[in-house]
Structure formats: structure tokens, C-alpha cells
Amino acid sequence: MPMVMEKQEVLAELIAQELKPYVKKIDQDAFYAESFLRKLGESGLLSSGGRPQAEVLADGLFFVGETAKTCMTTAFCLWCHLAALTYVRTTKNEKLKADLLTSLEDGTLLGATGLSNPMKHYAGLESLHLTAKRTDGGYLVSGVLPSVSNLGKDHYFGAIAGLNETGQIMIFVSCNSPGLKFKEKTDYLGLNGSATYSCTFKEVFISDDRVLSEDANAFVAEVRPTFIAYQIPLGFGVTNASVHSIEKMANRQNGCNQYLRVQSPELQLREEALRQKLLSLILEESLNWKEIAKVRLAAAYLTLEAVQAAMLHNGSAAYLQASAPARRLREAYFFANLTPTIKHLEKVLSL
């Protein structure tokens, strides 16, 4: 699907000015590139008004992939925001949509997804961490989400809470909600600049106009294909950057890298095949989440191979804490463990 050249240029300029100068600070000092995310919205790149779903999705895939070439931490934050946008675009709660969609698309508000636990719950891997009980005008929600990323002031995030053994609601939570407490998490192997927090709910009131769906199970089934699709370019971006890193090393030490088993042309061909498969899937009238999940799984494995190959091609220069190949190695391991994780995908695709 063609991308309007103006959008490519706007994105490239934002990456050059608002992201590239901060990549090491993001990786080493847990700096959150909030300005980049807000300016994406301000530029109009995230607007969906009157556009076909496939076009909006294709644009989002491109934005995530291009960002991930430079910094997967920030591309992951962008994915979080796009997931939140997907929830608001999909909800039948017109009051919620009218109140928040424009502000999420223009960068006034930023969004996140608290669906790691629910996605695992629906795959039979975990129990739900949040519970809700009905009260006048809404719900009181309690429980703990261990880690939600892309959070801060003027941010919202999606979450799912159980009402009883069979029923769940999906809600859209303001980070400014009374009774909601946060603890920042910056002790990860990588991606500490992703504004990730544990979230403790103590009877947090969620009004009816902030309920995305009274039937969370059905809502998740509706948004799952897009949720997963937007993740895939995280791997493409890191793979692409690894390929370029390999190519830059081709003539070092009298061309000794030619004897390594994995070379850039193989990685490029596999990435391009997956990219074309993904684009063909999003053009279908109905998104097939299992077919998209197959691409997601293949992209995770490819990304791991690409970063390992780049480490070998770069040799001792890569074995530095602040080297770009080492950063991408850590990013790839995050991608492999991002819900749905490799083992999660292997399970659901085997059924």
C-alpha cells in the first residue's frame, strides 16, 4: 500500500530531530521520548478521519517500523499508543469516542495498553489481575497490573477487569484517577525508557462513559488482529537496522565476515517476505488474527537471528554496553517476550 511521500518526510524529520539525538539517553538513562510521541500526533500523522481501516493500519505499521530502526523502545511506546487508539476507534461507547479520540490522535493525550495479563488470561496462561464491582454510574476496580508501559500525566490506558467468573469489562483508565498508584520500573535488561509502571488499583472509580465494552471477551476478539499486527514492525525495524550494521562491517579484517553462516541478503529476503505477507493480510476484508500471529511469531524468531548475526559481524566492538548492536540484542529479547510472547504464540498456533 503506497505511503504518501509527505508523511514519510514528516516522520523522517521527527525521527532526526526528536529521537536520534536521545537514543543513548533512552537506552542508558531510562529517558522517555514523550515529545516525539506527542509531535507525531501534532503533525497529523495519526489522524484517522474518514480513512479506510486498511490505510490507517498500513500507516501505523510504517510509523512503528521506521521508528524501530532508530529506537525500538520508542517504537514500542508508539505501539502502546496505537493499541489505545485501536480501542477507542473500535468502541461502541460514542461518548468515550467523542471525548477522547481527537485528543489521542493529535497528541494532546497519549495512550497505553494494559492487556498483557488479559491476553494471557484468554490463552489460559494467567488469571485476571483486576476485579470490578458495580456502583452508581460506573464500576469500582481493584487489583494490580505488574507492568504497563507508556504511562504518565495526560495518559490513558486500556484494562480488563472481571465482574464474576464469566463476565469481564474493558475500561479506559486515566492515569490521574483517584485511588490509582504507580511505581516506576527501570530494572529491565532493556527498554527502561518506556515509561513502565506497576499500577495498583484500590477501588478506582471508572464511570460508564469510560467503559470501552461491557463484553471484554468479544471486544478483545475484535481488536486482537490489529493489536498484534502493530507489533510486528518492531521486529522489522530492528532486523533492518541489524542488516545495515552487518553490511557496514563487510570489509573489516580483510572481509573475514564472509565466512559467517548468516549474511545480510538472507535476512533481508526473509524480512521482505514477512512484510509482504503482513501487508496482504491487512488488505483482506476480515483480519485473520491467527494468520497475523504466524507472521508475528516468524518476525520474533527472525529478529533474534538478525541481532545475533549483527553481534558476530561486529565482533568485539559490539560487546560494549553502549554499542548499537548490544542495544538491539536487548531490544530483540524484549520483542520475544512482549505479549503475545513466543511461547504464548507457539501455544495458541498449535491448537
Buried (B, 14 or more C-beta within 10 A) or exposed (E): EEBEEEBEEBBEEBBEEBBEEBBBEBBEEBBBBBBBBBBBBBBBBBBBEEEEBBBBBBBBBBBBBBBBBBBBBBBBBBBBBBBBBBBBBBBEBEEBBEBBBBBBBBBEBBBBBBBBBBBBBBBEBEEBBBBBEEEEEBBBBBBBBBBBBBBBEBBBBBBBBBBEEEEBBBBBBBBEBEEBEBEEBEEBEBBBBBBBBBBBBEEBBBBEBBBBBBEBBEBBEBBBBBBBBBBBBBBBBBBBBBBBBBBEBEEEEEEEBEEEEBBBEBBBEBBEEBBEBBBEBBBEEEBEBEBBBBBBBBBBBBBBBBBBBBBBBBBEBBEEEEBBBBBBBBBBBBBBEBBBBBEBBEBBBEE
